[in-house]
Amino acid sequence: MGIPALGGETNPLSLQTLPLSLAGSLAPSLAPSVVPSLSLTPAAVLALPAAVAAAPAAAASAKPMSAAAPKAALVQAAAHLSAASLPDRPAERGKLAADEIFSGAASKESSDDPTPGALSDPKPALSPATSVAPKVKKEPLLSRWKSAVTGNTGSLVLAGFAWNFLTIAAYSIIGPARGGLLLTKFGPDTLPWIYMGSALLTGAVVYVFNRFVRVPRKLLIGGSLTLLAVTLAGGALAVSAAAMPSVAIGYYLWTDVFGIMSTTLFWMYANDVFTRDESKRLFGFIAAGAPLGSIAGALLLKLLVGSMGPVPMLMIAAGIFAAVLPIFFFMEKRAKGRAAEEAPKVAAGAAPKGILKTILSSPFLIFLTALVALERLVPDITNYLYSVAAKASYGTDPTAMTQMFADVNLWTSLVSFAASTLFVGLTIRKLGISGALMTAGLANLILFALFPFMPTLGLAAVFFGLDGVTRYTWFKTAKESTYAATDRETLYRVKPVIEMFVYRFARFAAGLLLLAVAWLGGGAVQVALLGVPLALLWLYVSWRLGREHKKLEEAQK
């Protein structure tokens, strides 16, 4: 996914390194430095006396030049002389080249001449020192995918794709099923409280996770995945066995933690295993596992929820996620020697820098933290508008509402997959990191601007889906690729805090804002108006983060 840097050839006959004081004495300078590099032909022998004879007159009649002009003149002269002195050039061409160069009558370079400085001749001249590399033809999509899965990292790439696929497939079943149960039993008015409770629970989980961040990677990631799989299955059993509101709300809160923690663990591991250059080339293919998993999960839910109901689908989702565990241990076995097998250690005698202090000391991390907060806060407002419209349309029928959610998720996933496979790399290349990060904010901004005039389920569903398409394709890839420019200390200590604690704290803030609007007597229209300045802030933060990321990459080169 990276953009190849343009290369340039360095002509061995270039005179750019010669001192400017030699401009008036070309012949003596050529003797020790250029002649050994030239196979002088009769053309060159005839050309050099003419050049020496013409140089004093040309110097006397020349207009005053800048300090760089003599140097540029020598470069052009060398290009003409080297072109005229090739073995197949007649002697007259060498003399003509010298006369034209030192009389200032050399022809201008033609825009369609691939050999700047060459005389009109079918034979190509040697390139000057600043030639432009030919445009590289873009590799077809299937060829890029084939190279991604057949190289030295092929098995890791395929395993990462499968891990991402299964994680998102499981959550694509859990999200609509739990949403249908919650909204039909308690209504959208409970969402602000759910948001705040989720933030508090996630903060506690992040605190515990950060206490173990320096244990070996295999134990840290493997243990966390095992805990998620066990609690996900246990929670689904509890919901099916006990029809209690407290159990349902508790499961909803924990699956909210699961949604962010499972994806954060995956991308944290992927950023550790793959290098920065590999991430730009391979993360697009790996990220395609997310929309494919979402398609599979939404399709499975759509086909089965009508006959089975939402609760049994939660058990199926837990079983799907459990399949991630053997994939992780396979990757860990193959990834030995790539990065470190243990999380980073602080030098002896040095205390680790506080996470807050680390973030505040880096403009890049400040804007990244702000973007992650907006990435949660703004879509929560969109989700609230979508939930209000869904409740108004489906009332107390959890199965019908779950099926509707599954339909929207299925179409969102289909478009996301097409976008991730065809347009992620193109979008990031054309728009850059900043532009790719702005797209999701722009989708939410349009919804907030239109909803006060069209408060319908159709409008909310379309832009809810569009937010998902942009956030889970090029936005996600662009954001995750920025972490590859950081060190492993930041990756293991700061990323979990930003992606889990800050992300969920923003959800807490969203809950407070929604409650504030309700306390002031506002409704869905006022919530939409509240989202407008937040979406505009998203655009600004994305722009600044792209600039800081570029500075960070340039500093590391």
SVG drawing of the C-alpha trace seen along z (x, -y; Angstrom):
<svg xmlns="http://www.w3.org/2000/svg" viewBox="-44 -40 90 64">
<polyline fill="none" stroke="black" stroke-width="0.4" points="0.0,0.0 3.0,-2.2 3.9,-4.6 7.2,-3.7 9.8,-6.5 11.0,-7.8 14.6,-6.8 17.1,-8.6 20.3,-7.6 23.6,-9.2 25.5,-9.6 29.2,-8.6 30.1,-11.5 28.4,-14.1 30.6,-17.1 28.4,-18.3 31.0,-17.6 33.7,-19.7 34.7,-23.0 33.2,-26.1 36.7,-27.6 37.4,-25.1 34.8,-26.7 37.5,-28.7 39.9,-25.9 37.9,-23.0 40.7,-21.1 43.1,-20.8 40.2,-19.6 39.2,-17.0 42.6,-15.4 42.7,-13.8 39.0,-13.4 37.0,-12.8 39.4,-11.2 39.8,-8.0 36.0,-7.6 35.7,-8.4 36.8,-6.1 37.8,-9.1 37.1,-8.7 38.3,-10.9 35.1,-12.9 36.0,-13.8 39.6,-14.6 38.4,-17.1 35.8,-18.5 38.1,-19.3 40.5,-21.7 37.5,-23.6 36.1,-23.7 39.4,-25.1 39.7,-27.6 36.2,-28.9 36.1,-29.0 37.9,-32.4 35.8,-34.2 32.6,-32.8 33.6,-33.8 34.5,-37.3 31.1,-37.9 29.0,-36.1 26.5,-37.9 27.0,-37.9 25.8,-34.6 24.7,-33.4 26.9,-31.2 25.1,-28.1 25.2,-29.0 28.8,-27.8 28.1,-24.6 24.9,-24.1 26.8,-25.0 29.4,-22.4 26.7,-19.7 25.1,-20.6 28.4,-20.6 29.4,-17.2 26.1,-15.8 26.6,-17.2 30.2,-16.1 29.5,-12.6 26.6,-12.3 28.8,-13.5 31.8,-11.3 30.1,-7.9 32.1,-5.5 29.5,-5.7 29.5,-9.5 31.4,-11.1 34.2,-13.5 32.2,-16.5 29.5,-15.9 32.0,-16.3 33.3,-19.6 29.7,-20.8 28.8,-19.9 31.7,-22.0 30.9,-25.0 27.3,-25.0 28.0,-24.5 30.5,-27.3 28.9,-29.7 25.6,-29.4 23.8,-28.2 23.0,-24.6 19.4,-23.7 16.8,-23.7 15.6,-20.4 12.4,-19.2 9.6,-18.2 9.2,-14.9 12.9,-14.1 13.6,-11.3 17.3,-12.3 17.8,-15.9 20.8,-17.6 21.2,-15.2 21.6,-16.4 19.2,-15.4 20.4,-11.8 18.6,-8.5 21.2,-7.1 20.4,-7.8 22.8,-9.9 23.9,-9.2 21.5,-10.6 22.4,-13.7 22.7,-13.4 19.1,-14.3 17.2,-11.9 13.5,-11.1 12.7,-7.5 10.2,-5.9 6.6,-5.6 6.0,-2.2 3.0,-0.4 0.5,0.4 0.4,4.1 -3.0,5.8 -5.0,6.5 -4.9,10.3 -1.1,10.1 -0.7,8.0 -2.9,10.4 -0.8,13.4 2.4,11.7 1.0,11.0 0.2,14.6 3.1,16.4 6.1,14.5 8.1,15.1 5.2,13.6 2.5,15.5 1.4,17.8 1.3,14.9 -0.7,12.8 -3.3,15.6 -3.5,16.3 -3.9,12.6 -6.7,12.4 -8.5,15.4 -8.1,14.0 -9.6,10.7 -12.3,12.5 -13.5,14.6 -13.3,11.7 -15.5,9.5 -17.8,12.3 -18.5,13.0 -19.1,9.4 -21.4,9.0 -23.7,11.5 -23.4,10.2 -24.0,6.5 -27.4,6.8 -28.7,9.6 -27.9,7.7 -29.1,4.4 -32.5,6.0 -32.9,7.4 -31.9,4.2 -33.9,1.7 -37.1,3.7 -37.0,4.3 -35.6,1.0 -35.8,-1.5 -33.1,-3.9 -33.4,-6.1 -31.2,-3.5 -28.3,-4.0 -26.7,-7.0 -26.5,-4.9 -25.1,-2.0 -22.5,-4.2 -21.3,-5.5 -21.4,-2.0 -19.4,-0.6 -16.8,-3.4 -16.3,-2.7 -16.0,1.1 -13.5,0.6 -11.4,-1.7 -11.2,1.0 -10.2,3.6 -7.6,1.4 -6.1,0.7 -5.8,4.4 -4.4,5.1 -1.7,2.4 -0.5,4.0 0.5,7.1 1.8,5.3 5.4,6.4 4.8,10.1 5.8,12.2 3.8,11.5 2.5,15.0 1.1,15.0 -0.2,11.4 -2.1,11.8 -3.0,15.5 -4.2,15.0 -6.4,12.0 -7.9,13.9 -8.7,16.9 -10.4,14.7 -12.5,13.1 -13.6,16.4 -14.5,17.9 -16.5,14.9 -18.3,14.5 -19.5,18.1 -20.4,17.8 -22.3,14.6 -24.4,16.0 -25.3,19.0 -26.3,16.7 -28.5,14.6 -30.2,17.7 -30.7,19.2 -31.7,16.1 -34.3,13.7 -33.2,10.9 -32.6,7.2 -29.4,7.0 -27.9,10.0 -28.9,8.7 -27.4,5.3 -24.3,6.8 -23.8,9.0 -24.4,5.9 -21.7,4.0 -19.2,6.9 -19.7,7.5 -19.1,3.8 -15.7,4.3 -15.2,7.4 -15.8,5.4 -13.0,3.0 -10.6,5.2 -10.7,8.0 -9.9,5.7 -7.3,3.8 -5.4,7.0 -5.4,8.1 -4.0,4.8 -1.5,4.5 -0.2,7.9 -0.2,7.2 1.7,4.0 4.3,5.8 4.8,8.7 4.9,6.8 7.4,4.1 6.4,0.5 7.0,1.2 5.2,4.6 2.2,2.9 1.7,0.5 1.9,3.4 0.0,6.1 -2.5,4.4 -4.9,3.7 -5.3,7.4 -5.5,8.3 -8.0,5.6 -10.2,7.1 -10.9,9.9 -13.0,7.5 -15.7,6.8 -15.7,10.4 -16.2,11.5 -18.9,9.0 -20.7,10.3 -20.5,13.9 -21.7,12.9 -24.6,10.7 -25.6,13.4 -25.6,16.2 -27.6,14.0 -30.1,13.1 -30.6,16.8 -30.9,18.2 -32.4,15.5 -35.9,15.9 -36.1,19.6 -33.7,19.6 -34.2,16.1 -31.5,13.7 -30.3,15.5 -29.0,18.8 -27.2,16.6 -25.1,15.3 -23.9,18.9 -22.9,19.4 -20.9,16.1 -19.0,17.3 -18.0,20.5 -16.8,18.6 -14.6,16.4 -13.1,19.4 -11.5,20.4 -9.2,17.4 -7.1,19.1 -5.4,21.8 -4.8,19.2 -3.0,16.9 -0.7,19.7 0.1,20.7 1.1,17.1 3.1,16.8 5.1,19.9 5.8,18.6 6.5,15.1 9.5,15.9 12.4,13.6 10.0,10.9 10.1,8.1 10.7,9.3 9.0,12.3 8.5,10.2 7.0,6.8 9.5,4.0 11.5,3.5 12.6,0.3 16.4,-0.2 17.8,0.8 17.3,-1.9 14.9,-3.9 11.2,-4.2 8.7,-4.0 7.5,-7.4 3.9,-8.0 1.4,-7.3 -0.3,-10.7 3.1,-12.4 4.1,-10.3 1.0,-11.4 1.3,-15.1 5.0,-15.1 4.2,-14.1 2.0,-16.2 1.4,-13.0 0.0,-11.2 -2.1,-14.2 -3.9,-14.3 -4.1,-10.5 -5.8,-10.4 -8.2,-13.2 -9.1,-11.3 -9.7,-8.0 -12.0,-9.9 -14.0,-11.5 -14.0,-8.1 -16.2,-6.8 -18.1,-9.9 -19.4,-11.0 -20.6,-7.5 -22.4,-7.0 -24.5,-10.1 -25.2,-8.5 -26.0,-5.2 -28.4,-7.0 -30.3,-8.6 -30.4,-5.2 -31.7,-3.4 -34.5,-6.1 -35.7,-5.6 -35.5,-1.8 -37.5,-1.8 -40.2,-4.0 -40.5,-1.5 -40.3,1.9 -41.6,1.3 -41.2,4.4 -40.4,7.1 -36.8,8.1 -36.6,10.7 -37.8,8.3 -35.5,5.5 -32.6,7.9 -33.3,9.0 -33.4,5.3 -30.1,4.7 -28.7,7.7 -29.9,6.5 -28.2,3.1 -25.0,4.7 -25.0,7.1 -25.2,4.4 -22.7,2.3 -20.3,5.2 -20.7,6.0 -19.8,2.4 -17.0,2.4 -15.5,5.5 -15.6,4.0 -14.1,0.8 -11.4,2.5 -10.3,4.7 -10.4,2.2 -10.1,-1.3 -8.2,-1.3 -4.8,-1.6 -6.0,-4.0 -7.8,-6.2 -4.8,-6.5 -2.5,-7.2 -4.8,-9.9 -6.0,-11.5 -3.1,-10.7 -3.4,-9.8 -5.3,-13.0 -7.9,-12.6 -8.5,-9.0 -9.1,-9.8 -11.5,-12.7 -13.9,-10.5 -15.7,-9.0 -16.2,-12.3 -17.6,-13.7 -20.2,-10.9 -21.4,-11.7 -21.4,-15.4 -23.8,-15.0 -26.2,-12.9 -26.3,-15.5 -27.0,-18.2 -29.8,-16.3 -31.5,-14.5 -33.3,-17.6 -35.1,-17.9 -35.6,-14.1 -35.7,-12.2 -36.5,-8.9 -35.1,-5.3 -34.1,-5.2 -31.8,-8.2 -30.4,-7.1 -29.7,-3.6 -28.0,-4.8 -25.5,-7.0 -25.1,-4.5 -23.9,-2.1 -21.8,-4.8 -20.1,-5.5 -19.3,-1.8 -18.0,-1.6 -15.6,-4.5 -14.4,-3.7 -13.8,0.0 -11.9,-0.3 -9.5,-3.2 -10.0,-5.0 -9.1,-1.9 -6.2,-1.1 -4.8,-4.7 -5.2,-5.0 -3.5,-1.6 -0.7,-2.3 0.2,-5.4 1.1,-3.2 3.8,-1.5 5.8,-4.8 6.0,-4.5 8.3,-2.5 7.3,0.7 7.1,-1.0 4.3,-3.2 2.7,-0.3 2.4,1.9 1.9,-0.8 0.1,-3.7 -2.0,-2.0 -4.1,0.0 -4.9,-3.1 -5.7,-5.1 -7.7,-2.4 -9.6,-1.1 -9.7,-3.6 -9.8,-6.8 -12.1,-5.2 -14.6,-4.2 -14.1,-7.4 -15.4,-9.2 -18.4,-6.9 -18.9,-8.0 -18.8,-11.6 -21.3,-10.7 -23.7,-9.4 -23.3,-12.6 -24.0,-14.7 -27.1,-12.7 -28.4,-13.0 -27.7,-16.7 -29.8,-17.1 -32.6,-15.0 -32.5,-17.0 -32.8,-20.2 -35.9,-18.9 -34.3,-18.2 -34.9,-15.2 -33.3,-13.5 -33.2,-16.7 -31.2,-18.5 -28.9,-15.6 -28.2,-15.8 -27.4,-19.5 -25.0,-18.7 -23.1,-16.4 -22.3,-19.0 -19.4,-20.8 -18.0,-17.5 -17.9,-16.2 -16.2,-19.4 -13.6,-18.9 -13.0,-15.4 -12.0,-16.9 -9.5,-19.3 -7.9,-16.7 -7.6,-14.3 -5.7,-16.9 -3.3,-17.7 -2.7,-14.0 -1.7,-13.4 0.8,-16.3 2.3,-15.0 2.6,-11.4 4.4,-12.7 6.9,-14.5 7.4,-11.4 8.1,-9.3 10.5,-11.8 12.4,-12.0 12.9,-8.3 14.4,-8.1"/>
</svg>
